[in-house]
Amino acid sequence: MHHDDTILEIGPGLGSLTLALLETGARVIAVEIDPLLARALPVTVANRMPQAAGRLSVIEADALSITGPEPLGEAGAQPPTRLVANLPYNVAVPVLLTVLEALPSLETITVMVQAEVADRLAAEPGSRTYGVPSVKAAWYAAVRRTLTISRHVFWPVPNVDSALVELVRRRPPVTRATREQVFAVVDAAFAQRRKTLRKALAKLAGGADAAEAALRAAGIDPARRGETLDIAAFAALAEALHPADADGAAASASSFTSQEQS
């Protein structure tokens, strides 16, 4: 982290991590849902690190309600480039997916989550823990589980171990399908993960035969299961399931390009 970074912290609580982040010289935007904690955090920083108080912004809000950078700072201020947080374990995955979509300025994310959740986020196709969180996170970023943190370093001792996860932003797969269309296919494929894709996608496609046709068009064996596909394969499959939408998007893009060149 550098002094010119703007760091987003979600769930700062009493501010121990906040103080450590401010020590780097960075600007910190802390999003806290609890009104008492949100009001107490600036006081804590002013008392413990007065020279850094001007680099802290506290937003009293639910992180799941973030839809863009505007509520996080003044007009013209640099949007956050990093997320560093001890995420609330019960909403860690929804929060990650929310901010990845809402804040494209985020380049890197380092968060502590429940160890089991870390395994799911970083899982590769074909593994036992690979599922919806793995695929959706991969749409936005390369994910890596970096460090296990024993439950015994906390007091009171929780029932689970924790882990650090690092996400580095990358471009989504090249596809004419929308993110919503791709994610709908992912949800359907894992809703009954023991079913073949031909059966699992039948409802979404309008029938098993239509699902099979789309799978073959995407170069995917209809007998495979969702847990064997990576994010690029899901994107290709979504495009095959929505050919009319894809053709329309391509036509619009071609028209826009022609107008730019004229």
C-alpha positions as CSV (number, residue, x, y, z in Angstrom):
1,M,0.0,0.0,0.0
2,H,1.1,3.5,-0.8
3,H,0.4,7.0,0.6
4,D,-1.5,7.9,-2.6
5,D,-3.9,4.9,-2.3
6,T,-7.5,5.2,-1.3
7,I,-8.4,2.1,0.7
8,L,-11.9,0.9,1.3
9,E,-12.5,-0.9,4.7
10,I,-15.8,-2.6,5.3
11,G,-16.9,-3.3,8.9
12,P,-14.1,-1.4,10.7
13,G,-15.6,-2.1,14.1
14,L,-13.5,-0.5,16.9
15,G,-10.8,0.6,14.4
16,S,-7.7,-1.5,15.0
17,L,-7.3,-2.3,11.3
18,T,-8.3,1.3,10.4
19,L,-5.4,2.7,12.4
20,A,-3.0,0.3,10.8
21,L,-4.2,1.3,7.3
22,L,-3.9,5.0,8.2
23,E,-0.3,4.4,9.3
24,T,0.6,3.7,5.6
25,G,-0.3,7.3,4.7
26,A,-3.3,6.2,2.6
27,R,-6.7,7.7,2.7
28,V,-9.3,5.3,4.2
29,I,-13.0,5.1,3.5
30,A,-14.6,3.0,6.3
31,V,-18.1,1.7,5.7
32,E,-19.8,0.7,9.0
33,I,-23.4,-0.4,9.4
34,D,-23.6,0.0,13.2
35,P,-24.4,3.7,13.9
36,L,-22.7,3.6,17.4
37,L,-19.4,2.2,15.9
38,A,-19.6,4.6,12.9
39,R,-19.8,7.6,15.3
40,A,-17.1,6.3,17.6
41,L,-14.5,5.5,14.9
42,P,-13.5,9.2,14.1
43,V,-13.2,9.9,17.8
44,T,-10.9,6.9,18.2
45,V,-8.7,8.0,15.3
46,A,-8.6,11.6,16.5
47,N,-7.5,10.5,19.9
48,R,-5.0,7.8,18.8
49,M,-3.7,9.3,15.6
50,P,-4.7,12.9,15.3
51,Q,-2.4,13.6,12.3
52,A,-4.3,11.0,10.3
53,A,-7.9,12.1,11.1
54,G,-8.2,14.1,8.0
55,R,-7.5,11.0,5.8
56,L,-10.4,9.1,7.3
57,S,-14.0,9.1,5.9
58,V,-16.6,7.1,7.8
59,I,-19.8,6.1,5.9
60,E,-22.6,4.8,8.0
61,A,-24.2,2.3,5.5
62,D,-24.8,-1.3,4.7
63,A,-22.0,-2.4,2.3
64,L,-24.6,-4.5,0.4
65,S,-26.3,-1.2,-0.6
66,I,-23.3,0.2,-2.4
67,T,-24.1,0.8,-6.1
68,G,-21.3,3.0,-7.1
69,P,-18.5,5.3,-5.8
70,E,-20.6,8.4,-5.3
71,P,-21.8,7.7,-1.7
72,L,-18.2,6.9,-0.7
73,G,-16.7,10.4,-1.1
74,E,-16.8,14.0,-2.2
75,A,-17.2,14.8,-5.9
76,G,-13.9,14.6,-7.7
77,A,-12.3,12.5,-4.9
78,Q,-10.3,9.4,-6.0
79,P,-12.5,6.3,-5.8
80,P,-11.1,3.4,-3.7
81,T,-8.4,1.4,-5.4
82,R,-8.0,-1.3,-2.7
83,L,-10.3,-3.1,-0.3
84,V,-8.8,-4.3,2.9
85,A,-11.1,-5.7,5.5
86,N,-12.1,-8.3,8.1
87,L,-15.4,-9.0,6.5
88,P,-18.5,-10.1,8.5
89,Y,-18.5,-13.8,7.9
90,N,-22.2,-14.2,7.3
91,V,-22.2,-11.8,4.3
92,A,-18.6,-12.1,3.0
93,V,-19.4,-13.4,-0.4
94,P,-22.4,-11.1,-1.2
95,V,-20.3,-8.1,0.0
96,L,-17.4,-9.1,-2.2
97,L,-19.5,-9.5,-5.3
98,T,-21.4,-6.3,-4.6
99,V,-18.3,-4.1,-4.4
100,L,-16.6,-5.9,-7.3
101,E,-19.5,-4.9,-9.5
102,A,-20.2,-1.5,-8.0
103,L,-16.6,-0.3,-7.8
104,P,-14.6,-1.0,-10.9
105,S,-11.8,1.2,-9.5
106,L,-10.9,-1.6,-7.0
107,E,-7.7,-3.2,-8.3
108,T,-6.8,-5.4,-5.4
109,I,-8.8,-6.9,-2.5
110,T,-7.3,-8.5,0.6
111,V,-9.9,-9.8,3.1
112,M,-10.1,-12.1,6.0
113,V,-13.0,-14.5,5.8
114,Q,-14.0,-17.9,7.2
115,A,-11.5,-20.5,6.0
116,E,-14.3,-22.5,4.4
117,V,-15.4,-19.5,2.4
118,A,-11.8,-18.8,1.4
119,D,-11.6,-22.3,0.0
120,R,-14.8,-21.8,-2.0
121,L,-13.7,-18.5,-3.4
122,A,-10.3,-19.8,-4.6
123,A,-11.5,-23.2,-5.8
124,E,-10.6,-24.4,-9.3
125,P,-13.0,-26.3,-11.6
126,G,-13.4,-29.9,-10.7
127,S,-12.6,-29.5,-7.0
128,R,-15.1,-30.4,-4.3
129,T,-15.4,-26.8,-3.1
130,Y,-15.9,-25.3,-6.5
131,G,-19.2,-23.6,-6.9
132,V,-21.2,-20.4,-7.4
133,P,-18.9,-18.1,-5.4
134,S,-15.8,-19.5,-7.2
135,V,-17.2,-18.8,-10.6
136,K,-18.7,-15.4,-9.9
137,A,-15.6,-14.2,-8.2
138,A,-13.6,-15.4,-11.2
139,W,-15.7,-13.2,-13.5
140,Y,-14.0,-10.1,-11.9
141,A,-10.7,-11.3,-10.5
142,A,-8.0,-13.8,-10.0
143,V,-8.5,-15.3,-6.6
144,R,-5.8,-16.7,-4.3
145,R,-6.0,-18.1,-0.7
146,T,-2.9,-16.8,1.0
147,L,-2.8,-17.5,4.7
148,T,-4.7,-19.6,7.3
149,I,-5.4,-17.9,10.7
150,S,-6.0,-20.1,13.6
151,R,-9.2,-19.5,15.6
152,H,-7.0,-19.6,18.8
153,V,-5.5,-16.1,18.0
154,F,-8.9,-14.6,18.7
155,W,-10.7,-14.0,22.0
156,P,-13.3,-15.3,22.6
157,V,-12.2,-18.3,20.5
158,P,-14.6,-18.7,17.5
159,N,-15.8,-22.1,16.2
160,V,-14.0,-21.7,12.9
161,D,-10.6,-20.9,11.5
162,S,-10.1,-17.9,9.2
163,A,-8.1,-17.2,6.1
164,L,-6.8,-14.3,4.0
165,V,-8.0,-14.1,0.4
166,E,-6.4,-11.9,-2.3
167,L,-8.3,-10.9,-5.4
168,V,-6.6,-9.1,-8.3
169,R,-8.9,-7.4,-10.8
170,R,-8.8,-8.6,-14.4
171,R,-11.0,-8.2,-17.4
172,P,-14.1,-10.5,-17.7
173,P,-14.1,-13.2,-20.4
174,V,-14.7,-12.0,-23.9
175,T,-18.4,-12.6,-24.6
176,R,-21.5,-10.9,-26.0
177,A,-23.6,-12.2,-23.2
178,T,-24.2,-9.8,-20.3
179,R,-23.0,-10.5,-16.8
180,E,-26.5,-11.1,-15.6
181,Q,-27.0,-13.7,-18.3
182,V,-23.8,-15.5,-17.4
183,F,-24.6,-15.5,-13.7
184,A,-28.1,-16.9,-14.4
185,V,-26.4,-19.8,-16.2
186,V,-24.0,-20.3,-13.2
187,D,-26.9,-20.3,-10.7
188,A,-28.9,-22.8,-12.8
189,A,-25.9,-25.1,-13.3
190,F,-25.2,-25.4,-9.6
191,A,-28.8,-25.4,-8.3
192,Q,-28.7,-29.2,-8.6
193,R,-25.0,-29.8,-9.0
194,R,-25.2,-33.6,-9.4
195,K,-27.3,-33.2,-12.6
196,T,-25.8,-33.0,-16.1
197,L,-25.8,-29.6,-17.7
198,R,-28.4,-30.8,-20.2
199,K,-30.8,-31.4,-17.3
200,A,-29.7,-28.6,-15.0
201,L,-30.2,-25.9,-17.7
202,A,-33.5,-27.3,-19.2
203,K,-35.7,-24.8,-17.4
204,L,-33.5,-21.8,-18.2
205,A,-33.2,-22.9,-21.9
206,G,-36.8,-23.7,-22.4
207,G,-36.3,-27.5,-22.5
208,A,-33.6,-30.1,-22.4
209,D,-33.2,-30.2,-26.2
210,A,-32.7,-26.5,-26.3
211,A,-30.2,-26.8,-23.5
212,E,-28.3,-29.5,-25.4
213,A,-28.2,-27.4,-28.5
214,A,-26.8,-24.4,-26.7
215,L,-24.2,-26.6,-25.0
216,R,-23.1,-28.1,-28.3
217,A,-23.0,-24.7,-29.9
218,A,-20.6,-23.6,-27.1
219,G,-18.5,-26.7,-27.6
220,I,-19.5,-28.3,-24.3
221,D,-20.5,-31.9,-23.8
222,P,-24.1,-31.9,-22.5
223,A,-23.2,-34.8,-20.1
224,R,-20.8,-32.6,-18.2
225,R,-21.7,-31.0,-14.9
226,G,-21.4,-27.3,-13.9
227,E,-18.5,-28.0,-11.5
228,T,-16.3,-28.8,-14.5
229,L,-16.7,-25.5,-16.3
230,D,-14.5,-22.4,-15.8
231,I,-15.8,-18.9,-16.1
232,A,-14.9,-18.6,-19.8
233,A,-17.0,-21.7,-20.6
234,F,-19.9,-20.3,-18.7
235,A,-19.6,-17.1,-20.7
236,A,-19.6,-19.0,-24.0
237,L,-22.6,-21.0,-22.8
238,A,-24.6,-17.9,-21.9
239,E,-23.9,-16.4,-25.3
240,A,-25.1,-19.6,-27.0
241,L,-28.3,-19.6,-24.9
242,H,-29.0,-16.0,-25.9
243,P,-28.0,-15.8,-29.6
244,A,-30.5,-13.1,-30.4
245,D,-29.3,-10.8,-27.6
246,A,-25.7,-11.5,-28.6
247,D,-26.4,-10.6,-32.3
248,G,-28.2,-7.4,-31.2
249,A,-25.3,-6.4,-29.0
250,A,-22.8,-7.1,-31.8
251,A,-24.9,-5.0,-34.3
252,S,-25.1,-2.1,-31.8
253,A,-21.4,-2.2,-31.2
254,S,-20.7,-2.3,-35.0
255,S,-23.1,0.7,-35.5
256,F,-21.4,2.6,-32.7
257,T,-18.0,1.9,-34.1
258,S,-19.1,3.1,-37.6
259,Q,-20.5,6.3,-36.2
260,E,-17.2,7.0,-34.3
261,Q,-15.2,6.5,-37.5
262,S,-17.4,8.7,-39.7
